[in-house]
Amino acid sequence: MKKRLIYVVIIMAVVLSACAKTTTTQAPVVPTKAAEPTSPPPAEKVTIKVWSHSNPAFQKANDLLIAKFMAQNPNIEIKFETFEYDLYLQNLETSMVAGTEADVLELFGTWICPQYAKGGRLLEVPEDVMTYAQAKEIFFQAPLDGYYCDGKLYGLPHEFNLENGGALVNTALFEKAGIPFPPKWATFDELLADAQKMTEVTDGAMAVAGWDPITGDGLTFTLLAGILEQGGNYFASDGRHFNFDTPEAKKMIQTMVDWAQKYKVVDPIVFTDESNSVSTSFFTGNMAIGFIGSWAAGEGIISYPDFKFDYVEIPTYFGGERRFAADSGWGKVVSAHTKHPLEAWKFVKFVTAELDSAVIYNTNSGTIPALKALVENPEKVLAVEPWIKPTFDLLPHGQYIGNLTDRDKLFYEIVYPNVLQAMQGVITAEEAAQKINTDTNAMVDAAQ
């Protein structure tokens, strides 16, 4: 997770810090009364260190949970430290070599298998805390499997990190074109037909994009979803290398090329991630349908209170079963160097797997729940985060994205520029697929 993911986290911090000022949401859930201790304290108090990044919303969520945990467990003191994101990554690298890291670490799940589970850096979740089979019963598969490597479970997730299956839709542009709002598309062709009606070109330049998926995350997640929807796989048979030189990958890239070249609903030179990105162009009225995660709806509610829009589910690209790849989001792990593993795992289970704790975490951090029960009974979460409701029908269809070796390099340095060049007509869809295949496998080989 590079700056793009942290941009999402920062946006959500803005959203949650301002939620109390709106009339459409309730305040984040805060424990109102400390629970009584559940067991008598031992003779000596145990101190557990917990590290995380310094995002204000995530920090507030952790502060509340730590206070609640210590009230119920007076024999355990939690010392919570946060670091600015880049510094946090640096501290993790140096401290985990020296064995000086905190007992409990908040990590992004997609990092675990390719990076932090290596070399015995993390403890496995003890079976008396939770088995993988038990975890599958309560957590969604996509966020959970980021913590499951080579048959071993290394932590538990807080959130479902989702950038698939939904889009922002501009009320005014739909009304201007005489299209029913909110849209209820049965097929992707219906979405494209509406997008064409709302696309505007002025003096030879596209002023309003009808449909825009062009971000580093958007193009990559679209490619992966398109491959999976066709029954394909972007991993090679060894499970570590990649295979993007396939009919499924080429067809999906060509589909994206057609959005620009055939349907002309987006100009891939005017609208890119570097200029006129989805998250900004949509809220300036220059986009009718913007493909982006639900976090953008939360940002819009706060930053553009007078802008009329909705966040809706989009159809599958080829009309079949919905399948998509998802990152594994933030969660908690225990360092192999901890001197207090029993207490550390007790804390991890408390903050991730207990329903009341999960409500506190998700509503204060502005994240989508990883626990199935909070989606099945969403009232407390939706009271604070109403914009995430359209994502709930999508969550069961997501699978963990897998061990990408270097997630950010694959997303932003390999897939995004090659697909964008294909959409611009610089290279063909077939050439883009072949280049992505070559570069991703070179990345894997260099890391071995």
N, C-alpha and C positions, 0 to 999 in steps of 0.2 A: 504494500500500500504506500503510494508516494504522496505527492502534494495534492493529487486529485482527491484521494480518499479523505485526507485531512481537510481539504476544502469543504467536503460534505459534512465532516464532523463540526467544522467551524460554523457552517451555515446552521446546523442543527442547534449549536450553542446559542446563536442569535435568536433562533425560533423559541427555544425554551426559556431564555431569559426574558423574552417579551410576552410570553403567553398570558401572564397575569394581567396584562393591559388590554386584552381583547375581551369581547363579549361573547365570542363564539366558542371558547373553550374554558374549562375549569382549570384551577391551579393544579400543578403536579401533585401527585399523592405524597403526603408527608406523614410519617408515623406520628400519631397524636399522643400516645402514651407508651412509656417504656414497659415492656413485659417483665414479669417477675422472673428472677433467676430460676432456671430449670433444674439445677443441681447444686449442691453445696460446693463452695470453692475449696480447692486444695490449699495446702499450707503456703505454697509459693505461687505467685502470679507469673504467667508465661507471657512474653512479649513477642508479637508477630509483626514483622514489617511488610507493608504492602506498597507496591509501586504502580504508578499509572502515568499517562500523559496528562498535561495540565489544561485540557479543554474544560472550561468552566461548568458546562452542563454535566459532563461525565464526573467531574470532581464533586459536584453537589450530590449526584446520585450515590457516589461512593461514601461521601461523608454521612449521609443519612443512614445508609445501610450499616456502616461501621458503628455508629452510635447505637443503633438498634441491636446489633450483635453483641456489643459489649454490655448493654443493659441486661441481656439474657445470659451472658457468660462473664460474670465479674472476675473470674479467674484468668481471663485472657485479655490482654491489652493490645490494641491494634495501633501501630504507628504508621500513618499514611503519608507518603511522600509523592509529589508529582513533579514532572519535568516537562519543559517545552519539548515538542515532538521530536525534532532533530537531535536534541541533547539526550532525550530518552533513548533513542536508538543507539546513540554512541555509548551511553552508560551501560546498556544491556550487553553490547559487544565486549566492552572491556571488563565489566564486573563479572560476567558469567565465565570468563576465562580465569579470573582471579578467585572466583568463589565468594564474592562479596555482595552479590545481588540480594534483593529482598526475598523473604520467604515466599510471598505470593506476588505474582506478576500479572498485570492486565495486558494481554497480548491480542493481536488480530489473528483470527483462526487460520487464515490463509498462509500466515508465516510459519506455523508450527512445524509441519512435516518437512518442508525443504530446508528449514533453518534451525529452529530451536529444539526440536526433538533429537537432533543429532548429537552423538558423543555423550549421551547420558546427562544432558543438562537439566532435564525435567524429570520429575517423578511420574510414574504411572498412577492413574486414579486407583486406589485400593478397591478391591471387590466389595468390601464391607461398606464403602462409601457409595459406589454405584458401578455396576457393570455396564459394558457397552450395550448389551441387550436391554437393560433397564433404561439406559439413557435414550435409546431409540424409541421407547414407549412415550417419553415425555417431551423430547426435543424434536424439532424438525430435522430431517436428515441433512440438509445442506449446511446449516451452521454447525451441527454436531460433528460432521465428518472432517472438518478442518482440524479437529483435535484427535483424530483417530488415524494412526500411522502404523502400518505393518502389523495390524492386529492388536495394537495397544492404544488405550485411551489415555490422553495426556492432560485433559482439562475439560471444562464445561463452559458452554457459550451463554452469553447474555442476550445476543441479538441476531436477527436474520438480516443480513446485509443484501438488499435487493435493488437491482438496477434494470429489471426486466418487466415486460408485460403491461406497462402502463404509460400514459402520456398526458401531458398538459393540453387542454383544449380551450381556445379563446372564444368566449361567449359572443362578443361583438362581431367577430368575423363570421361565425356561423349564422348569426342573425342577418348580417348584411348579405350573405349568399343565399338566404332562405332555406337553410339546412336545419332540420330539427335538432334541438339541443336539450340535454346532453345527448351525444350520438350513441347509437346502439348498433354498431356494425356487426354483421354476421360473418363477413369475410374481409380479408385484407384488401381485396379489389374494391370493396365498398368504401373503405377508408381512403384509398388512393383517388377514387372518383370524387369524394368530397374535398380532398386536398387540392385537386386540380381546380375546382371551382373557386377556391379561396386563394390560390396563388396569384400574386400580382407582380407584373413587370412594368417598370416605368423607365422610359427612355433607354430601353435595351438592357436595363439592369434589374435584377430581381429585388423588389422592395419587400415582398411578403412571401415567405416560404410556406407552402401548404403542409408539408410533412418534413421534419428535420430530425434525423438520428445522429448527426455528425458531432460526436464527442469521442474522446479516447475510450471512455467506457462504453458509449453507445454503439459505436461500430464494432467493437470487440464482442460485447455481449450479444449483439445481433447476429454476428457471424457464428458464434458458438451455438446460439439457440437454433439458428437455421440448420446447422449440421445435425443437431440432436433431433429436431422435428422430422427430419428425413430418415431417421434411423441410423445415422452415421456416428462416427466417433472421431474426435480430433486428436486422440492419443494413439500412438503406435502400439503394436502388440506387446511390447515390453512394459507398457504402462508409464514409462518415463519420457521417451522421445515422443515426437509429435508426428501427425500425418495430416497435413492440410492440402496435400496434392491429391485430392479426391474429387469425385463427381459432386458430392454433397457440398463441399467447400466452394468449388467453382460455381455451382448453381446459386448458392447464397450470395456470393460476391457479385455475380452477374445480376441478381435481383436488386442489389443495392445500386449497381451501376444504372439499371433501368429506371430507378426512382429519379435519378438526375438526368439521364440522357433520353429516355423514352417518355416517361410521364412528366418530366420537367417540373417536379414539385419542390425541388431544392436545387440551388446553385452551389456546388461544392467548392467554388472559388470564393464566393461572397460569404457563405455561411460555413465557417470552420470552427474548430475548437480554439484557435488562436484569435479569431476575430468573429464577432457576431455569434457567439456560442449560444447554445440552447437556453441556458439558465439566464442569460441577459436579454437576448433578442425576443424571447417570448413575451416578457413583461414590458417590453417597449412597443408591443403591438406589431412586431415584424414577423410573426410566426403564428400559424393557425393551429398546428398540432406538433408538439415538441416531445420527442422520445427522451425520457429522463426518469430518474428515480423519484419516489414519492417525497423525498426530502425537499425537492424543489417546490412542491405545493406548500409545504410548511413555511418555507422562506417567503413565498409569494403572499400568503395570508398576512404575514407580519409586515413585510417591506412594501407591499403594494396593496393596501387595504381597500382601495377603490377600484382595483382592477378585477373585472368579472371573468372568472375562469372556473374550470373544474379539472379534476384528475380522474381519468377513466381507464378501464381495461381496454387493451387493443386486441384484435383477433390474432390467431397464429398466422405465420407467413404463408404456409402451404395448405391450411385447412384441416390438418390432422390434429393429433393429440398434442396438447401443450407440453413442451419439455424445454427446460432452460438450465443453464449453468449459473450458479450463484457463488459469490465469495462467502467464506465463513467470517462472521464479524467478531466483535470484541468479546472476550471471555476471560476466565481466570485459570491460571496454572500454578503449580507449586514447584519451586526450585529444588533440584537434587541436593543442594547444599543446606537446606533448612535443618535446623536442629529440633524443630517441633512439627513433624509431619502430621501428627494426629490433629493438632489444633489448627494447622493450616488448612487441611482438607475439610475440617468442620466448618471453617469460615467460607471456603469456596462453595461448598454445597449449600450453605445458608443463603448466600447472596445470589446464586444462580438458579437453584432448583426449587426453592420455596416460592409459592405463588405471590404472597404479599411482598416479598423482597423483589421479585421480578417486576411487579407493578411499579414499585418505587424506582427501580433502575430504568425501566423503559420510559416511563412518563417524565422523568427528570432529564434523561439523556436524549429524549426525542427519537428513540429507536424502535424498530419493529420487533415484537417479541420472538424469542427463539422457542419459548414454551408453547406447546400446542394448546394447552388449557386456556391461555390468555387470548387465543384466537377463537376458540370455541365459545368462550364467555368473555367478550371483549369490552363490556360496558365501561369498566374503570379506565382502560387504556384509551378508548375512543373519546371519552369525555375530555381528555387532554389533547389527544392527537387525532382529530376527526379525519384529517387528510389521508391517513394510512388505510382507511377502510377498504378501498378498492384493491389493495394488495393482498388481502386475506384469502381471497379465492385462488390466488396464484401460488401461495406458499407450498402447498402439498406437491406441486409439479416441479419444484426445483431440486436439482442435484448438486452436490458439492463440485466446484469447478475443477478440483484435482491439484496435484503437485505440479505447479507451473515452472518450477526452478527459480525464476525471477519474474514474479507477477507483473511488476511495473514495466520492466523492459519489454515483455511480451505485449502488453497492452499498448504502451505509448510510443515505443521505439520500433516495433515490428508490425503489428496488425494495423494500427491506426494509419500510419503514413502510406502503407501499401494499398489498403482499401480506398483511402482518400484519393490516391493517384489514379486508381482504376475508375473511380467515380468522375474524376476530372478528365478522363480520356487519355491520360499520359501513358498508361500501360493497360493491357487487357486483363479481364478477370482471371483468365488462366495464368497469366504471368504473375499476377498478384498472389494467387494461391501458391504457386511454385516458390516465389520469393519468401513468403511467410514460412513455408515448410523448411526451406534451406536455413533461414536465419534462426528460427526457433530451435532447430536441432543443433545448430552450431552453438547456440547458447547453452544447451544441455551438455554438450560434449566439453565445452570450456569449463563447466562447473564440476566436472567429474575428476 
